[in-house]
Amino acid sequence: MSKKFMNPKEMPPTFGYTHVVESRHARTIYISGQIALNQDGQVVGVNDLAGQTKQVFENIRIALEAAGVGFEDVIKLTFFLTDISQMHVVRDIRNQYISVKNPPASSAVEVSRLIKDELLIEVEAIAVADE
């Protein structure tokens, strides 16, 4: 399998993401949107975006491990935040998990609310690995 991370010089500069990630001859793993629920289904970090983001990335880590892959295999992240102005908080925690040298392609969207009122963030992931 090969992954190629590309930022064409004709495109705008990136800030913590890659414009284009190409993958060939790989198995694809889709991780559903993860929210800040712990193993008991309780919301972690009420009114604490950093705490919720940490729980979300731990949930993604567990899901990736279940598929036999890791964060180095993630090629796309999609972020849903109730306050997009706080994306820097999310990036600081995300950078503890992903490769900052070759960050995944990413999208971030502000939403008015998530499935539970206490939630501030949801993150989806796509990973690729050897077949």
ABEGO torsion letter per residue (X at the ends): XBBBBBBBAABBBBBGBBABBBBBGBBBBBBBBBBBBBAAGBBBGBGBAAAAAAAAAAAAAAAAAAAGBBAAABABBBBBBABAAAAAAAAAAAAAABBAABBBBBBBBBBABBABAABABBBBBBBBBBX
